[in-house]
Amino acid sequence: MKNVHEELSRLAQLGIVFFEEDGQRKRPVVWFDEFVINLPFDPEAGDTATAPP
């Protein structure tokens, strides 16, 4: 639960996720059906990353 809360908080800071009050709870809401992220990768420039298992 802690990890989910932290990630949703980060997305809210970026304006990707919003929270609606639902009684004493906050419900995460998004206003789109799809979200695509494009990250450039240039192996010759030394761009490397380790993918999680």
PDB file as gemmi writes it, atoms N, CA and C in Angstrom:
CRYST1    1.000    1.000    1.000  90.00  90.00  90.00 P 1                      
ATOM      1  N   MET A   1       0.823  -1.198   0.000  1.00  0.00           N  
ATOM      2  CA  MET A   1       0.000   0.000   0.000  1.00  0.00           C  
ATOM      3  C   MET A   1       0.865   1.259   0.000  1.00  0.00           C  
ATOM      4  N   LYS A   2       1.965   1.231   0.747  1.00  0.00           N  
ATOM      5  CA  LYS A   2       2.806   2.414   0.842  1.00  0.00           C  
ATOM      6  C   LYS A   2       3.366   2.786  -0.526  1.00  0.00           C  
ATOM      7  N   ASN A   3       3.842   1.783  -1.281  1.00  0.00           N  
ATOM      8  CA  ASN A   3       4.410   2.031  -2.594  1.00  0.00           C  
ATOM      9  C   ASN A   3       3.364   2.605  -3.550  1.00  0.00           C  
ATOM     10  N   VAL A   4       2.163   2.082  -3.510  1.00  0.00           N  
ATOM     11  CA  VAL A   4       1.080   2.584  -4.368  1.00  0.00           C  
ATOM     12  C   VAL A   4       0.785   4.036  -4.038  1.00  0.00           C  
ATOM     13  N   HIS A   5       0.711   4.349  -2.753  1.00  0.00           N  
ATOM     14  CA  HIS A   5       0.452   5.722  -2.319  1.00  0.00           C  
ATOM     15  C   HIS A   5       1.550   6.666  -2.805  1.00  0.00           C  
ATOM     16  N   GLU A   6       2.810   6.235  -2.676  1.00  0.00           N  
ATOM     17  CA  GLU A   6       3.930   7.074  -3.106  1.00  0.00           C  
ATOM     18  C   GLU A   6       3.889   7.328  -4.611  1.00  0.00           C  
ATOM     19  N   GLU A   7       3.619   6.283  -5.385  1.00  0.00           N  
ATOM     20  CA  GLU A   7       3.580   6.436  -6.846  1.00  0.00           C  
ATOM     21  C   GLU A   7       2.402   7.309  -7.284  1.00  0.00           C  
ATOM     22  N   LEU A   8       1.240   7.127  -6.667  1.00  0.00           N  
ATOM     23  CA  LEU A   8       0.091   7.970  -7.001  1.00  0.00           C  
ATOM     24  C   LEU A   8       0.354   9.423  -6.617  1.00  0.00           C  
ATOM     25  N   SER A   9       1.033   9.639  -5.516  1.00  0.00           N  
ATOM     26  CA  SER A   9       1.381  11.009  -5.103  1.00  0.00           C  
ATOM     27  C   SER A   9       2.314  11.658  -6.116  1.00  0.00           C  
ATOM     28  N   ARG A  10       3.290  10.891  -6.622  1.00  0.00           N  
ATOM     29  CA  ARG A  10       4.196  11.423  -7.649  1.00  0.00           C  
ATOM     30  C   ARG A  10       3.440  11.769  -8.925  1.00  0.00           C  
ATOM     31  N   LEU A  11       2.539  10.886  -9.337  1.00  0.00           N  
ATOM     32  CA  LEU A  11       1.745  11.152 -10.540  1.00  0.00           C  
ATOM     33  C   LEU A  11       0.840  12.370 -10.343  1.00  0.00           C  
ATOM     34  N   ALA A  12       0.333  12.562  -9.142  1.00  0.00           N  
ATOM     35  CA  ALA A  12      -0.499  13.729  -8.854  1.00  0.00           C  
ATOM     36  C   ALA A  12       0.332  15.010  -8.925  1.00  0.00           C  
ATOM     37  N   GLN A  13       1.572  14.967  -8.458  1.00  0.00           N  
ATOM     38  CA  GLN A  13       2.448  16.138  -8.532  1.00  0.00           C  
ATOM     39  C   GLN A  13       2.712  16.531  -9.984  1.00  0.00           C  
ATOM     40  N   LEU A  14       2.738  15.540 -10.874  1.00  0.00           N  
ATOM     41  CA  LEU A  14       2.966  15.794 -12.296  1.00  0.00           C  
ATOM     42  C   LEU A  14       1.685  16.192 -13.034  1.00  0.00           C  
ATOM     43  N   GLY A  15       0.547  16.129 -12.338  1.00  0.00           N  
ATOM     44  CA  GLY A  15      -0.723  16.492 -12.960  1.00  0.00           C  
ATOM     45  C   GLY A  15      -1.305  15.397 -13.821  1.00  0.00           C  
ATOM     46  N   ILE A  16      -0.837  14.162 -13.634  1.00  0.00           N  
ATOM     47  CA  ILE A  16      -1.326  13.033 -14.425  1.00  0.00           C  
ATOM     48  C   ILE A  16      -2.523  12.387 -13.748  1.00  0.00           C  
ATOM     49  N   VAL A  17      -2.502  12.338 -12.431  1.00  0.00           N  
ATOM     50  CA  VAL A  17      -3.582  11.753 -11.634  1.00  0.00           C  
ATOM     51  C   VAL A  17      -4.143  12.838 -10.732  1.00  0.00           C  
ATOM     52  N   PHE A  18      -5.447  12.827 -10.557  1.00  0.00           N  
ATOM     53  CA  PHE A  18      -6.116  13.753  -9.648  1.00  0.00           C  
ATOM     54  C   PHE A  18      -6.867  12.937  -8.610  1.00  0.00           C  
ATOM     55  N   PHE A  19      -7.116  13.515  -7.464  1.00  0.00           N  
ATOM     56  CA  PHE A  19      -7.853  12.820  -6.413  1.00  0.00           C  
ATOM     57  C   PHE A  19      -9.203  13.483  -6.191  1.00  0.00           C  
ATOM     58  N   GLU A  20     -10.246  12.663  -6.114  1.00  0.00           N  
ATOM     59  CA  GLU A  20     -11.591  13.140  -5.778  1.00  0.00           C  
ATOM     60  C   GLU A  20     -11.915  12.672  -4.370  1.00  0.00           C  
ATOM     61  N   GLU A  21     -12.504  13.562  -3.609  1.00  0.00           N  
ATOM     62  CA  GLU A  21     -12.927  13.206  -2.253  1.00  0.00           C  
ATOM     63  C   GLU A  21     -14.136  12.282  -2.349  1.00  0.00           C  
ATOM     64  N   ASP A  22     -14.097  11.190  -1.587  1.00  0.00           N  
ATOM     65  CA  ASP A  22     -15.201  10.230  -1.539  1.00  0.00           C  
ATOM     66  C   ASP A  22     -15.429   9.911  -0.067  1.00  0.00           C  
ATOM     67  N   GLY A  23     -16.160  10.790   0.619  1.00  0.00           N  
ATOM     68  CA  GLY A  23     -16.308  10.657   2.068  1.00  0.00           C  
ATOM     69  C   GLY A  23     -14.982  10.996   2.721  1.00  0.00           C  
ATOM     70  N   GLN A  24     -14.439  10.046   3.494  1.00  0.00           N  
ATOM     71  CA  GLN A  24     -13.145  10.262   4.127  1.00  0.00           C  
ATOM     72  C   GLN A  24     -12.004   9.728   3.266  1.00  0.00           C  
ATOM     73  N   ARG A  25     -12.333   9.201   2.098  1.00  0.00           N  
ATOM     74  CA  ARG A  25     -11.329   8.631   1.205  1.00  0.00           C  
ATOM     75  C   ARG A  25     -11.044   9.559   0.038  1.00  0.00           C  
ATOM     76  N   LYS A  26      -9.873   9.378  -0.550  1.00  0.00           N  
ATOM     77  CA  LYS A  26      -9.522  10.066  -1.790  1.00  0.00           C  
ATOM     78  C   LYS A  26      -9.406   8.999  -2.868  1.00  0.00           C  
ATOM     79  N   ARG A  27     -10.084   9.231  -3.996  1.00  0.00           N  
ATOM     80  CA  ARG A  27     -10.088   8.264  -5.084  1.00  0.00           C  
ATOM     81  C   ARG A  27      -9.282   8.826  -6.244  1.00  0.00           C  
ATOM     82  N   PRO A  28      -8.265   8.063  -6.746  1.00  0.00           N  
ATOM     83  CA  PRO A  28      -7.484   8.558  -7.881  1.00  0.00           C  
ATOM     84  C   PRO A  28      -8.311   8.538  -9.163  1.00  0.00           C  
ATOM     85  N   VAL A  29      -8.175   9.591  -9.961  1.00  0.00           N  
ATOM     86  CA  VAL A  29      -8.939   9.728 -11.199  1.00  0.00           C  
ATOM     87  C   VAL A  29      -8.013  10.228 -12.296  1.00  0.00           C  
ATOM     88  N   VAL A  30      -8.179   9.706 -13.494  1.00  0.00           N  
ATOM     89  CA  VAL A  30      -7.468  10.212 -14.665  1.00  0.00           C  
ATOM     90  C   VAL A  30      -8.506  10.636 -15.690  1.00  0.00           C  
ATOM     91  N   TRP A  31      -8.136  11.561 -16.571  1.00  0.00           N  
ATOM     92  CA  TRP A  31      -9.078  12.108 -17.542  1.00  0.00           C  
ATOM     93  C   TRP A  31      -8.779  11.649 -18.968  1.00  0.00           C  
ATOM     94  N   PHE A  32      -8.123  10.506 -19.108  1.00  0.00           N  
ATOM     95  CA  PHE A  32      -7.782   9.997 -20.429  1.00  0.00           C  
ATOM     96  C   PHE A  32      -7.849   8.480 -20.405  1.00  0.00           C  
ATOM     97  N   ASP A  33      -7.916   7.873 -21.588  1.00  0.00           N  
ATOM     98  CA  ASP A  33      -8.009   6.421 -21.699  1.00  0.00           C  
ATOM     99  C   ASP A  33      -6.653   5.764 -21.925  1.00  0.00           C  
ATOM    100  N   GLU A  34      -5.692   6.536 -22.435  1.00  0.00           N  
ATOM    101  CA  GLU A  34      -4.389   5.974 -22.763  1.00  0.00           C  
ATOM    102  C   GLU A  34      -3.312   7.017 -22.501  1.00  0.00           C  
ATOM    103  N   PHE A  35      -2.158   6.539 -22.043  1.00  0.00           N  
ATOM    104  CA  PHE A  35      -1.038   7.424 -21.754  1.00  0.00           C  
ATOM    105  C   PHE A  35       0.206   6.779 -22.352  1.00  0.00           C  
ATOM    106  N   VAL A  36       0.854   7.464 -23.277  1.00  0.00           N  
ATOM    107  CA  VAL A  36       2.029   6.915 -23.962  1.00  0.00           C  
ATOM    108  C   VAL A  36       3.245   7.757 -23.619  1.00  0.00           C  
ATOM    109  N   ILE A  37       4.331   7.084 -23.256  1.00  0.00           N  
ATOM    110  CA  ILE A  37       5.589   7.760 -22.942  1.00  0.00           C  
ATOM    111  C   ILE A  37       6.638   7.288 -23.942  1.00  0.00           C  
ATOM    112  N   ASN A  38       7.291   8.223 -24.604  1.00  0.00           N  
ATOM    113  CA  ASN A  38       8.381   7.906 -25.516  1.00  0.00           C  
ATOM    114  C   ASN A  38       9.683   8.366 -24.883  1.00  0.00           C  
ATOM    115  N   LEU A  39      10.623   7.436 -24.740  1.00  0.00           N  
ATOM    116  CA  LEU A  39      11.923   7.759 -24.179  1.00  0.00           C  
ATOM    117  C   LEU A  39      12.990   7.467 -25.228  1.00  0.00           C  
ATOM    118  N   PRO A  40      13.791   8.457 -25.587  1.00  0.00           N  
ATOM    119  CA  PRO A  40      14.847   8.214 -26.557  1.00  0.00           C  
ATOM    120  C   PRO A  40      15.936   7.318 -25.958  1.00  0.00           C  
ATOM    121  N   PHE A  41      16.519   6.494 -26.787  1.00  0.00           N  
ATOM    122  CA  PHE A  41      17.591   5.609 -26.350  1.00  0.00           C  
ATOM    123  C   PHE A  41      18.675   5.611 -27.409  1.00  0.00           C  
ATOM    124  N   ASP A  42      19.880   5.980 -27.010  1.00  0.00           N  
ATOM    125  CA  ASP A  42      21.010   6.028 -27.931  1.00  0.00           C  
ATOM    126  C   ASP A  42      22.164   5.250 -27.314  1.00  0.00           C  
ATOM    127  N   PRO A  43      22.333   3.966 -27.701  1.00  0.00           N  
ATOM    128  CA  PRO A  43      23.390   3.146 -27.094  1.00  0.00           C  
ATOM    129  C   PRO A  43      24.796   3.716 -27.344  1.00  0.00           C  
ATOM    130  N   GLU A  44      24.989   4.440 -28.425  1.00  0.00           N  
ATOM    131  CA  GLU A  44      26.301   5.007 -28.702  1.00  0.00           C  
ATOM    132  C   GLU A  44      26.638   6.159 -27.762  1.00  0.00           C  
ATOM    133  N   ALA A  45      25.636   6.782 -27.184  1.00  0.00           N  
ATOM    134  CA  ALA A  45      25.853   7.887 -26.243  1.00  0.00           C  
ATOM    135  C   ALA A  45      26.024   7.360 -24.817  1.00  0.00           C  
ATOM    136  N   GLY A  46      25.978   6.048 -24.653  1.00  0.00           N  
ATOM    137  CA  GLY A  46      26.144   5.465 -23.311  1.00  0.00           C  
ATOM    138  C   GLY A  46      24.860   5.431 -22.527  1.00  0.00           C  
ATOM    139  N   ASP A  47      23.712   5.629 -23.189  1.00  0.00           N  
ATOM    140  CA  ASP A  47      22.413   5.546 -22.507  1.00  0.00           C  
ATOM    141  C   ASP A  47      22.114   4.092 -22.183  1.00  0.00           C  
ATOM    142  N   THR A  48      22.144   3.755 -20.922  1.00  0.00           N  
ATOM    143  CA  THR A  48      21.817   2.383 -20.517  1.00  0.00           C  
ATOM    144  C   THR A  48      20.936   2.438 -19.284  1.00  0.00           C  
ATOM    145  N   ALA A  49      20.158   1.414 -19.135  1.00  0.00           N  
ATOM    146  CA  ALA A  49      19.309   1.284 -17.949  1.00  0.00           C  
ATOM    147  C   ALA A  49      19.077  -0.191 -17.702  1.00  0.00           C  
ATOM    148  N   THR A  50      18.857  -0.528 -16.461  1.00  0.00           N  
ATOM    149  CA  THR A  50      18.551  -1.904 -16.105  1.00  0.00           C  
ATOM    150  C   THR A  50      17.057  -2.028 -15.917  1.00  0.00           C  
ATOM    151  N   ALA A  51      16.450  -2.954 -16.635  1.00  0.00           N  
ATOM    152  CA  ALA A  51      15.013  -3.176 -16.523  1.00  0.00           C  
ATOM    153  C   ALA A  51      14.745  -4.041 -15.300  1.00  0.00           C  
ATOM    154  N   PRO A  52      13.682  -3.722 -14.566  1.00  0.00           N  
ATOM    155  CA  PRO A  52      13.335  -4.567 -13.419  1.00  0.00           C  
ATOM    156  C   PRO A  52      12.860  -5.933 -13.900  1.00  0.00           C  
ATOM    157  N   PRO A  53      13.045  -6.961 -13.100  1.00  0.00           N  
ATOM    158  CA  PRO A  53      12.618  -8.316 -13.513  1.00  0.00           C  
ATOM    159  C   PRO A  53      11.123  -8.426 -13.635  1.00  0.00           C  
TER     160      PRO A  53                                                      
END                                                                             
